[in-house]
Amino acid sequence: MSPRLPAVAYCQGTLLRNEIEARKPGSLQAATDHAEAAITARHGSGAVAAKIQAHVILAAV
């Protein structure tokens, strides 16, 4: 899969989309393009394959 697919998945297919749109309406495409560029810079333009990881932090008051 190309770097574009994980960029779209994270920026447009998760709750991150709501944050992007809330902070700067109309910037979803630019944010996705920026994420793609960052992935490409770090991993190259070839196929990208990796496991997805999450950190969940709970605070009790």
SULRA-V775616 format. One record per backbone hydrogen bond with DSSP energy under -0.5 kcal/mol. NH is the residue of the N-H (numbers start at 1). CO is the residue of the C=O. Records with the same first field share a line. If there is no record, write none. Layout:
NH: CO / CO
This chain:
5: 2
6: 2
7: 3
8: 4
9: 5
10: 6
11: 7
12: 8
13: 8 / 9
14: 10
17: 14
18: 15
19: 15
20: 16
21: 17
22: 18
23: 19
24: 20
27: 24
31: 27
32: 28
33: 29
34: 30
35: 31
36: 32
37: 33
38: 34
39: 35
40: 36
41: 37
42: 38
43: 39
44: 40
48: 1
57: 55
